Amino acid sequence: VDGDLTATIKFIDALKIPYIAPSFGGCESIVDQPAIMSYWDLSQSERLKYGIMDNLVRFSFGVEDFEDLKADVLQALHAI
């Protein structure tokens, strides 16, 4: 996301289709923000050392209709 931590949170919160989660190991779409989910326990400088920026979004597309997912991502981008 072209923005800071707050803009990225706003983007993810605006998504309607994917689950906000690191991974279920299933076939549904998921999205997570590694800086505050998977690597919450590292300082910002430690995360940056590993290339994990505050605006990094991990999106795993599932079996949902691609056009629906695309529309959802676009509306979420417009929300920030």
Backbone hydrogen bonds, N-H to C=O, Kabsch-Sander energy under -0.5 kcal/mol:
donor,donor_aa,acceptor,acceptor_aa,energy
3,G,1,V,-1.8
8,T,4,D,-2.2
9,I,5,L,-2.3
10,K,6,T,-2.3
11,F,7,A,-2.3
12,I,8,T,-2.5
13,D,9,I,-2.7
14,A,10,K,-1.4
15,L,11,F,-0.7
15,L,12,I,-1.0
19,Y,29,S,-2.2
21,A,19,Y,-1.0
21,A,31,V,-1.5
30,I,60,S,-2.1
31,V,19,Y,-2.4
32,D,58,R,-2.3
36,I,33,Q,-1.8
37,M,33,Q,-1.3
39,Y,34,P,-2.8
40,W,37,M,-0.8
42,L,39,Y,-1.7
47,R,43,S,-2.6
48,L,44,Q,-2.6
49,K,45,S,-1.5
50,Y,46,E,-0.9
50,Y,47,R,-0.9
51,G,48,L,-1.4
52,I,47,R,-2.7
53,M,51,G,-1.0
56,L,53,M,-1.7
58,R,32,D,-3.0
59,F,57,V,-0.6
60,S,30,I,-2.8
60,S,58,R,-0.5
61,F,59,F,-0.6
63,V,27,C,-2.0
69,L,65,D,-2.2
70,K,66,F,-3.0
71,A,67,E,-2.3
72,D,68,D,-2.1
73,V,69,L,-2.6
74,L,70,K,-2.4
75,Q,71,A,-2.4
76,A,72,D,-2.1
77,L,73,V,-2.3
78,H,74,L,-1.9
79,A,75,Q,-0.8
80,I,77,L,-1.1
